[in-house]
Amino acid sequence: MNYAVICAGGKGERMGEGKNKIFIRLKDKEIIARTLKVFEETEKINGIVVSASLGDIKEIEKIVGREGITKVKAVIKGGEKRQDSVYNGIKKAKEFAEENDVVLIHNAANPFVEKETIEKCIEEAHEFGASVAAQKVKDTIKRVNEDLIVKETLNRKELWQMQTPQAIVFHIAVKAFQKAEEENFYGTDDVQLVERIHGKVKIVECSYENIKITTQEDLELGEKILEKRGAK
C-alpha cells in the first residue's frame, strides 16, 4: 500500500494574492484541486493525507468533496514549519499504513506532476528505501565564497534539481523525521533527513513541467502547460 502526504500549508506571500496560493485557480480549477486529482487517479495510491494551516482546512475539505476525491482520509493541521507539517502527516498516515508501505510527500503547489513519476517514485522507494523526483540541471553552476568570488565550477552531470514527490518507506521515514525532531534539525527537503541516517535515495527523473507554483511568472507558465496539455 502507498500513501501520499500533500503539504498545503504555504502562505503564498511571494504570489501577492493575499491568500494561500493553492487556492488560486488555473483555468477555473484551484491548484490544490489539480494536485489532488493526479493522486486520486494514480492507481498505486491508496490514501491521501492533506496537511494544512488550520484556517484552510474547511476550504480544502470543500474542494475535496466537490471534486470527488475519495482517497483523502484526513485533512489535518500542519506544524510551525513545513517539515513539522510533513511529520504530522506521516504520523497520521501511519495510523492506517504498515511499516513497509511507502509514503509520498508532495507539495500541493506542484499540480503538474505526472502519474508515471508518482508510480516510478513508489517503485524505486520500495527497492532503495527512498526516492525523489528531480530534474537535470541545465545551466553551469559555480560555487562562490562570501564575497561572491568564484571558487570552482561544479560538474553539471552530477547536479540535479529536487522536486516532489519524495517517497520513503514508512519505517525509514518515521526514524528519519523522529531523529531530526530530536536534534532540532530542519532540512531543505524531505529525503535529506534520510541521508542523515545513511539511507539510500534514488533519483527519479521527472518532466521540467513538474514545477512548484510560487510566483506570478509560475502561474503564467502553468497556464501555458495546461494549454499544451489541452486542458480546459
N, C-alpha and C positions, 0 to 999 in steps of 0.2 A: 504494500500500500504506500501511496505517496501523497504528501500534503503540502499545501502552499501557505506561507505566511506573507500576506500582502501588507507592506508598510505604507500607510496612508496618513501619516501624521505631519506632513510638511505644512509650513505656513504660507509659502508662496510669496515671500517678501520681494524676491527679485523679479517676480512677474508683474508686480504693481497693480494687481486686480482687487486688492483688499479682501481676498478670501483664499482659502486653500486651493492651490492650482488644480487639484484633482477634480474639482467641480466645474472647471472651465470646459466649455463644450467645443468639441471638434466635430464640425458638420452635424450639429444638433444632438450630439451624444457626449456625455461627460467623459473626461479622460479615464476616470476610475471605472466607468461602465465598460469602456472598451477593453481595459486591462482585465477585469473580472471575466468578461466574455471569453477571452482567449483561454483562460484556465478552466472555465466551465466546459468548453468544447474540447479540451485535451483529454483524451480517454484515460491516460495514465494518472491523472489527478483524481484522487478520491475524496478530498475535502479541502476546504479553504478557511483560514482564519484571517480576518482583517484586523490590524492593529491601528488604532486611530486616536486622534485627540477627542477628549470627552465631548466637546461641543459639536463634533462632526458625526458622532455615532448614529443619531437618528436619521440624518440625511443619507448616510451610506446605507442603512437598513432599508430606507425608502427606495433607493436605487436598486438594491439587490432584489427587492420584491417586484418592482416594476419591470426589471429586465429578465426575471425568471431565473435568477442564478441559484440553482438548487444545491450546489456543493458548499455554499458558505455555511459553516457550522456555528460560527460566532463572530460578532464584531465587538472587539474588546478595547478597553482603554490602554493606550500606549504608555511609554515611560517618559522620563525627562529628556533623554536623548534617543536618537534613532536606534542605537544598539540596545538600549533598555526596552524599547518598543518591540524589537525583534525577539528579544529574550522572553518577554511577556507572551508573545505569540507562540513561541516554541513550547513554552510551558503549558499553554492552553491546548495546543495541538497534541501534546504528549498525553493528554487525558484519554485520547482515543487511538493513539498510534502505538506501534510496537517499536522496540529499541533498534531493530534493523530496518525499519521503514526509512524513507527519505523525506526530509523537509526541504522545500524550495523557498528561498527568501527572495522576494521580488518587490521592486518599487512600484507603487500604484501609478507613478508618473511615467512609467515605461510601457505605453499601451501598444507598441508595435512589435513586441516580442512574438516570434513565430512558434507555432505548436512543435515544429521539428526541433527547435532549440530547447524547449522545455523537456521534450522526451529524451533528447541526447544528454542533457544535464542529469536527468534521472539515471539513465543507463550508466554514465561514467561515474556518478556518485556511488552507485551500487558496487562498481568494480574497484574504485580507488579510495572511497571514503568521503570524498568531496569533489565538487567540480564548480566551474564558474564560466558563464558566458562572457566572451571577450572579443575584441576586435584588434586586428593587427594595427600597429602604429604606422601611419603613412609618412609622417614627417621626420626629419632629423631631430633628435633630442640631444641636448647638451647639458652636462652638469656644470653648475656655476657656484662660486663662493658668495659670501655675504655682500661683496662689493660688485656682484654681477659680472665678475671676470670668469670666462670660460675655463673650467678645469679639465674637462675631457668631453669627447663625443662618444655617446653610447652606441652600442651595436643595435641598430634598429630591428634586426632579425630576432633579437631576444626580448623585445618590448611589446607588451600587449596592453590595451586599454580595457579595464574591467567594466562590466555592465552587470545587470541582473537578468535572469535568475542566478542565484548562487545556491547550490544544492549540497546538503550534508546529511549523512546518515545520522539518525536521531541520537544515538548514544554518544556519538562523537560531538554533535552539536551541543548537547547538554553539558558535556565535560568541558568543551572549549569556552562556552559562554559563562559557565559557572566559575571557571578559573579566572577569566577576565574580570568578572564582577568582584571576586575575592581580592584581586590585585588592583582594582580600580583602573583597569586598562581599557582604553577605548581605541578600537582600530578604525582604519579608514574604509574598510569593507568587512564583510562577514567572514569570508574564508581566511582573512588574516589571523583570526582567532584560532583557526585550525592549524595554520602554520606555526603558531606559538606553542602548540602541544605536539609539534613534529609530525603532523598528519600530512598525507599527500593531497594535493589539489590538482585536478586535471583541467586543462583549458579546453573549452568548447567554443570553436569559432562561430560567431553569430553575424548576422547581417549588420551593415552600417546603418540600417534603418532602425535598429533597436536603440533608440535614443531616449534619454531622460528629459522630459519637457520641463524646463526651468525658466526660460526667458521668452519674451515675445518673439524673438527670432526662431526659437524652437517651435512655437505654435505655428508660425508661418511654414516652417519645414514640415511639420506634422500634417498640415493641410495638403501640401504637395505630395506627401507619402500616400495619403488617403486617395488623392486623385489618381496617382499612379496605380494604386491597387484597385481602382474602380469602385471605391466605397461611396455610398450615398450619404 
